[in-house]
Amino acid sequence: MFDPTHVDLPTLRKRAHNLRWATVPPGVIPLTAADPDFPCPAPVTEAITAYLTKRYFSYGPPEGLPEFRESMARFFREKRNIPTTPATVLPVDSAAFGIYITCKAFLQPGEEAILFDPVDFLFRYAVEEAQAKAITLPIPPGSAADFERIEDLITPKTRLICLCNPLNPTGKVFTKAELLTLGRLACRHNLIILSDEIWSDIVFKPHTFTSIASLAEDIRDRTVTITGFSKSYGLAGLRIGAVMTSNLRHYTRLYESSLHRSTVHGANLLSQVAATAALEECGGWLDEFVSHLHAMRDHCVDRLNAIPGFACHPPEGCYVAFVNISGTGRSAAEIRDILFDQAKVAVVPGLPEWFGPGAAGHIRLSFATSRAILDEALNRITLTIRNHVTLTPQTRNP
Ligand SMILES: Cc1ncc(COP(=O)(O)O)c(C=O)c1O
């Protein structure tokens, strides 16, 4: 299912936007946005087709389709060990929107939210859209989280902690002990935890995923769990995700912030149908996808570490490699340009606008593709760095 014959490049070149195939010149391999090169599982399209044939597209319930809410609640109960009922699951038009409405619901202008550095730009964006201030906690690649340090960052204005688990871009999967420290701290300081778990299916053994809301009732009571379908099933363009809380008062605030009741916003019904099929019928597909990704991770990290001046910790989760390129003596933007111009491979540079200042000296590349495409890209990267970057003895080993 995940060999090169399953990558339909002509279609990707028309449809895959957001820095990918449809947006780069012919000949460039985009290992950019974390979006798989494989088509989604067949039951997803079968479910959409079955829905389409009735030819009715009436308004749906603003709080979401009952079958989606039930599937999602079952997923949280059975796969994430979080007691959940459909009544507090809200489908939203993406995990990104879930982050946004959580910040809108719980942050007042001038208040503060703690987020990690490096981390996906969406968190800072949502916090600042709520006119709140983002306070960052460094979690350097390959290191444990020093959550006790959050105590020093907390002020009377702190309201929210943004947890991204697994952590994009470094691929860290937080341990139970780390999450318990974070959860206890949130309880002590009466903070809301926004737990973005969109990457939680993409975890490589022996690492295991824990939802912070599964740890204890008082932690669960202050947690908003967010997930989505872009990473696990390749449904980014359907814009579908969910927010979930066990706290009815919090659910009401989230629902009001979503603007679903007024129909200004809402989760598309076809997308909810697709996501329900993904949850109910695509477990086997997902297992195979994760085993393919595991093999690609090992291969990709070995090859990256063989490139002079590059160093990469194996990600514990997520299908992105976050590579320290400081050994080349070049900045992330320079390496991005060299790879784009010479190797014809597009990567995401570790610039503050993508991941925060803690991403300096790194590039991120996605390995959610076939082995053939990945190898071609890595061959080109290796050759280009060898030919175009002169290493000094001091910069050889970052
Ligand atoms: C941590 C994290 N959250 C949310 C998203 C966005 O997900 P969606 O496509 O559902 O908006 C991404 C996408 O890269 C992500 O890495």
The ligand as an SDF file (V2000), in Angstrom:
LIG
                    3D

 16 16  0  0  0  0  0  0  0  0999 V2000
    0.7560   20.0140   15.9890 C   0  0  0  0  0  0  0  0  0  0  0  0
   -0.1840   20.3200   14.8710 C   0  0  0  0  0  0  0  0  0  0  0  0
   -1.4330   20.7330   15.1430 N   0  0  0  0  0  0  0  0  0  0  0  0
   -2.3060   21.0120   14.1690 C   0  0  0  0  0  0  0  0  0  0  0  0
   -1.9470   20.8960   12.8560 C   0  0  0  0  0  0  0  0  0  0  0  0
   -2.9580   21.2570   11.7970 C   0  0  0  0  0  0  0  0  0  0  0  0
   -3.8930   20.2430   11.5930 O   0  0  0  0  0  0  0  0  0  0  0  0
   -5.1650   20.4910   10.6620 P   0  0  0  0  0  0  0  0  0  0  0  0
   -4.7700   20.1440    9.2630 O   0  0  0  0  0  0  0  0  0  0  0  0
   -6.2220   19.5530   11.1770 O   0  0  0  0  0  0  0  0  0  0  0  0
   -5.5320   21.9070   10.8310 O   0  0  0  0  0  0  0  0  0  0  0  0
   -0.6660   20.4700   12.5050 C   0  0  0  0  0  0  0  0  0  0  0  0
   -0.2520   20.3620   11.0970 C   0  0  0  0  0  0  0  0  0  0  0  0
    0.9190   20.3250   10.7790 O   0  0  0  0  0  0  0  0  0  0  0  0
    0.2350   20.1640   13.5520 C   0  0  0  0  0  0  0  0  0  0  0  0
    1.4810   19.7430   13.3020 O   0  0  0  0  0  0  0  0  0  0  0  0
  1  2  1  0
  2  3  1  0
  2 15  2  0
  3  4  2  0
  4  5  1  0
  5  6  1  0
  5 12  2  0
  6  7  1  0
  7  8  1  0
  8  9  2  0
  8 10  1  0
  8 11  1  0
 12 13  1  0
 12 15  1  0
 13 14  2  0
 15 16  1  0
M  END
$$$$
